[in-house]
């Protein structure tokens, strides 16, 4: 079966894919450097605001192989041992129960788990429609007055149990800061 009738559509899509964005549509960008107790520069987080949410690219090394929870936390600090000063998960309104699979949730800080390979390396791209870098109404603002942090936990999140899905201790942290 020939698909020649799709050629004009493909050409149009290709032209749109490479068309420059209008200045007003440029994404807000943010970034952070992951620190672990062993390494103050263990990896990076790069965040880009889209029309409906934020894309997060995570690159980190030196963590235990296997699945790990990752969450947005409400305060932009990673200065203390155990990263407890980063607080609880971010919220834009009333707190919801934790968990992507929780029928009463999820809260705004919840994200899918990430996987560290046999060498302890994570390269992941995650999307959240519950947060914003640009102050979009109805979403938790990661760049508000006290900022936010991206925190990786020692174990996977079960996406149901309270308060953090059995994810365990905080093992890595990155303060999220706007990129100018």
Secondary structure, DSSP 4 states (H G I P E B T S, - for coil): ---GGGHHHHHHHHHHHTSPPPGGGPPPEEEEEEB-SS-TTSEEEEEEE-SSSEEEEEEE-SS-SEEE-EEEESS----SGGGGGG-SB--SSS---S-TT-TT---TTB---EEE-TTS-EEEEEEESSEESS--TTSEETTSTT-EEEEEESS---SSSTTTTT--SEEEEEEEEE--
